[in-house]
Amino acid sequence: MIYPSLLDARRKGEKQLAVLIDPDKTDRKLITRLCELAERGGVHYFLWGGSLVNETQAEYYLSFLRAHTKLPIILFPGSIYQLSAQADALLFLSMISGRNPELLIGQHVLAAPRIKRLNLEVIPTGYLYIDGGTTSSVGYMSNTQPIPANKPEIAQATALAGKYLGHRLIYLDAGSGAKNPVNATMIKAVRKEIDDLPLVVGGGIRHPEQAAMALSAGADCIVVGNSLEESPDLLPELAAVVKGMTVQS
């Protein structure tokens, strides 16, 4: 089970790293290379999903990923068309930072019966879209505004509301291709408010220093995607940072 492992790592002060693969931005060569690097250690999960995904293509590449890694695969779906029994778990995302009812409950109602049939582990996730300095696919496709990067109190209150609503994980995301990652002040503010809920942070993390910043500020797990599409060999450096932060904890 994925969620108990997240909780256990949180209790032990162990930091984690997830690699996000967008089916529309990948190929067999990239997946093979990322799996080779991930299997050497330091990567805990693969996340799978994106804002625009061809369902047939996604199933093909997910099957290819499944055949090349023993690491858990967690669905990070942009739509109900990205659900698959080939994964181990699903982040059941509610976009609590926005005001689009379809992403708060509408799409969830449509997806729930299918998810039950797939028998996936479901992790109720409060998803907060944070301004990363550019218009991302997340913002455009969701028709929502990001939380301003200089308004940590809004993120803090939103995350607390997510906790009270019963979400079991909080995800701060600056979005795919973000110029700036979620800043330390905002991460610290959210971490303070959600107690022992696991906190995942992604978007805009391109350098080891940015990874260290997010983890030091209170992220339990960082997610890296875009930078690895461009430079997969960056992965060992990021994994080393995560391991080092765990030792410091």
C-alpha positions as CSV (number, residue, x, y, z in Angstrom):
1,M,0.0,0.0,0.0
2,I,1.3,3.4,-1.0
3,Y,-0.4,5.7,1.6
4,P,0.9,3.8,4.7
5,S,4.4,4.1,3.2
6,L,4.0,7.9,2.9
7,L,2.8,8.1,6.5
8,D,5.6,5.9,7.7
9,A,8.2,8.0,5.9
10,R,6.7,11.1,7.4
11,R,6.9,9.7,10.9
12,K,10.5,8.7,10.4
13,G,11.6,12.0,8.9
14,E,12.5,10.2,5.6
15,K,12.2,12.4,2.5
16,Q,11.0,11.0,-0.8
17,L,11.3,11.6,-4.5
18,A,8.7,10.9,-7.2
19,V,9.3,11.1,-11.0
20,L,6.3,12.4,-13.0
21,I,5.9,11.0,-16.5
22,D,3.5,12.7,-18.8
23,P,2.4,10.2,-21.5
24,D,2.2,12.9,-24.1
25,K,5.8,14.0,-23.6
26,T,7.5,10.7,-23.4
27,D,8.8,7.8,-25.5
28,R,10.3,4.4,-24.9
29,K,13.8,5.8,-24.8
30,L,13.1,8.3,-22.1
31,I,11.1,5.8,-20.0
32,T,13.9,3.2,-20.3
33,R,16.5,5.7,-19.2
34,L,14.5,7.0,-16.3
35,C,13.8,3.5,-15.1
36,E,17.5,2.6,-15.3
37,L,18.4,5.6,-13.2
38,A,15.5,5.2,-10.8
39,E,16.4,1.5,-10.1
40,R,19.8,2.5,-8.9
41,G,18.2,4.0,-5.8
42,G,16.8,7.2,-4.4
43,V,13.5,7.2,-6.3
44,H,10.4,6.1,-4.4
45,Y,7.5,6.4,-6.9
46,F,6.6,7.1,-10.5
47,L,3.6,9.4,-11.0
48,W,1.7,9.1,-14.3
49,G,-0.5,11.6,-15.9
50,G,-0.9,15.0,-17.6
51,S,-3.3,17.7,-18.8
52,L,-3.6,16.4,-22.3
53,V,-3.4,12.7,-22.8
54,N,-4.3,10.3,-25.7
55,E,-5.9,7.3,-23.9
56,T,-4.6,4.6,-26.2
57,Q,-1.1,6.1,-26.2
58,A,-1.2,6.4,-22.4
59,E,-2.1,2.8,-21.9
60,Y,0.7,1.7,-24.2
61,Y,3.4,3.7,-22.5
62,L,2.1,2.8,-19.0
63,S,2.4,-0.8,-19.9
64,F,5.9,-0.1,-21.1
65,L,6.8,1.6,-17.8
66,R,5.2,-1.2,-15.8
67,A,7.5,-3.7,-17.6
68,H,10.6,-1.7,-16.9
69,T,10.3,-0.9,-13.2
70,K,9.4,-2.5,-9.9
71,L,8.7,0.9,-8.3
72,P,5.1,1.8,-7.4
73,I,3.2,3.7,-10.1
74,I,0.7,6.3,-8.9
75,L,-1.8,7.8,-11.2
76,F,-1.8,11.6,-11.3
77,P,-4.8,12.0,-13.6
78,G,-5.8,15.1,-15.6
79,S,-9.1,13.4,-16.6
80,I,-11.1,10.3,-16.1
81,Y,-9.6,9.0,-19.4
82,Q,-6.3,8.4,-17.6
83,L,-7.5,5.7,-15.2
84,S,-5.8,2.3,-15.5
85,A,-5.6,-0.9,-13.6
86,Q,-1.9,-1.1,-14.5
87,A,-1.1,1.4,-11.7
88,D,-0.8,0.7,-8.0
89,A,-2.6,3.7,-6.6
90,L,-4.5,6.8,-7.6
91,L,-4.2,10.4,-6.3
92,F,-7.9,11.2,-6.1
93,L,-7.4,14.9,-6.8
94,S,-9.8,17.6,-5.6
95,M,-8.6,21.0,-6.9
96,I,-9.4,22.9,-3.7
97,S,-7.4,26.0,-4.8
98,G,-9.9,26.7,-7.6
99,R,-13.6,27.3,-7.9
100,N,-14.4,25.0,-10.7
101,P,-17.1,22.6,-9.4
102,E,-16.1,20.0,-12.0
103,L,-12.7,19.6,-10.4
104,L,-14.0,19.8,-6.9
105,I,-16.6,17.0,-7.2
106,G,-18.1,16.8,-10.8
107,Q,-15.5,14.6,-12.5
108,H,-15.1,12.6,-9.3
109,V,-18.7,11.4,-9.4
110,L,-18.1,10.2,-13.0
111,A,-14.9,8.5,-12.1
112,A,-15.8,6.8,-8.8
113,P,-17.6,3.7,-10.2
114,R,-14.8,3.0,-12.7
115,I,-12.2,3.5,-10.0
116,K,-14.0,0.9,-7.8
117,R,-14.0,-1.6,-10.6
118,L,-10.3,-1.1,-11.2
119,N,-9.6,-1.9,-7.5
120,L,-7.0,0.8,-7.2
121,E,-5.7,2.2,-3.9
122,V,-7.3,5.6,-3.6
123,I,-5.5,8.5,-1.9
124,P,-7.9,11.5,-1.3
125,T,-5.7,14.5,-2.2
126,G,-6.2,18.2,-1.7
127,Y,-4.6,19.8,-4.8
128,L,-3.4,23.4,-4.7
129,Y,-2.3,25.1,-7.9
130,I,0.3,27.7,-7.0
131,D,1.5,30.5,-9.3
132,G,4.8,29.5,-10.9
133,G,5.4,32.6,-12.9
134,T,3.8,31.4,-16.2
135,T,0.5,30.2,-17.5
136,S,0.6,26.4,-17.2
137,S,-1.4,23.6,-18.8
138,V,-3.0,23.1,-15.4
139,G,-4.4,26.6,-15.2
140,Y,-5.6,26.7,-18.8
141,M,-7.2,23.3,-18.8
142,S,-8.8,23.6,-15.4
143,N,-10.1,27.2,-16.0
144,T,-8.8,28.2,-12.6
145,Q,-6.6,30.9,-11.2
146,P,-3.5,29.9,-9.2
147,I,-2.9,30.9,-5.6
148,P,-0.5,33.9,-5.8
149,A,3.0,33.0,-4.8
150,N,3.2,35.9,-2.3
151,K,0.0,34.9,-0.5
152,P,1.1,32.0,1.8
153,E,-1.8,32.7,4.1
154,I,-4.3,31.7,1.3
155,A,-2.5,28.4,0.7
156,Q,-2.3,27.8,4.4
157,A,-6.1,28.3,4.9
158,T,-6.9,26.3,1.8
159,A,-4.8,23.4,2.9
160,L,-6.4,23.5,6.4
161,A,-9.8,23.4,4.8
162,G,-8.6,20.4,2.8
163,K,-7.5,18.6,5.9
164,Y,-10.9,19.3,7.6
165,L,-12.7,18.0,4.5
166,G,-10.9,14.7,5.0
167,H,-8.1,14.8,2.4
168,R,-5.3,12.6,3.4
169,L,-2.5,14.3,1.4
170,I,-1.8,17.8,0.4
171,Y,-0.2,18.5,-3.0
172,L,1.3,22.0,-3.8
173,D,2.0,22.3,-7.5
174,A,3.4,25.2,-9.5
175,G,2.4,23.4,-12.7
176,S,4.2,21.8,-15.6
177,G,6.9,24.1,-17.0
178,A,6.7,26.6,-14.1
179,K,9.5,29.2,-14.1
180,N,9.5,29.2,-10.3
181,P,8.9,26.4,-7.9
182,V,6.7,26.8,-4.8
183,N,8.6,29.0,-2.5
184,A,9.8,28.1,1.0
185,T,7.6,30.5,2.8
186,M,4.5,29.0,1.3
187,I,5.7,25.4,2.0
188,K,6.4,26.3,5.6
189,A,3.1,27.9,6.1
190,V,1.2,24.9,4.8
191,R,3.4,22.4,6.6
192,K,2.6,24.2,9.9
193,E,-1.1,23.9,9.4
194,I,-1.7,20.3,8.2
195,D,0.1,18.5,11.1
196,D,1.1,15.0,10.1
197,L,-0.6,14.8,6.7
198,P,2.0,14.1,4.0
199,L,2.9,17.1,1.9
200,V,3.9,16.7,-1.7
201,V,5.5,19.6,-3.7
202,G,6.1,19.7,-7.4
203,G,6.4,22.0,-10.4
204,G,9.5,24.1,-11.4
205,I,12.1,22.0,-9.5
206,R,15.0,21.9,-11.9
207,H,18.1,22.1,-9.7
208,P,19.3,20.2,-6.6
209,E,19.2,23.5,-4.7
210,Q,15.5,23.9,-5.4
211,A,14.9,20.3,-4.3
212,A,16.8,20.9,-1.1
213,M,14.8,24.1,-0.5
214,A,11.4,22.4,-0.8
215,L,12.5,19.5,1.5
216,S,14.0,21.8,4.1
217,A,10.8,23.9,4.2
218,G,8.7,20.9,5.0
219,A,7.9,18.9,1.9
220,D,7.8,15.2,2.6
221,C,8.0,14.2,-1.1
222,I,9.1,16.3,-4.1
223,V,7.9,15.6,-7.7
224,V,10.1,16.2,-10.7
225,G,9.0,15.9,-14.3
226,N,9.8,18.6,-16.9
227,S,13.4,18.9,-16.1
228,L,13.9,15.1,-16.5
229,E,12.2,15.2,-19.9
230,E,15.0,17.6,-21.0
231,S,17.8,16.1,-18.9
232,P,17.1,12.6,-17.5
233,D,20.7,12.4,-16.2
234,L,19.8,15.0,-13.6
235,L,17.9,12.3,-11.7
236,P,20.9,10.9,-9.7
237,E,21.7,14.4,-8.4
238,L,18.2,15.0,-7.2
239,A,18.1,11.5,-5.6
240,A,21.3,12.3,-3.8
241,V,19.7,15.5,-2.4
242,V,16.7,13.6,-1.1
243,K,18.9,11.0,0.5
244,G,21.0,13.7,2.1
245,M,18.0,15.5,3.5
246,T,16.8,12.3,5.0
247,V,20.1,11.8,6.8
248,Q,19.9,15.3,8.2
249,S,16.4,14.6,9.5
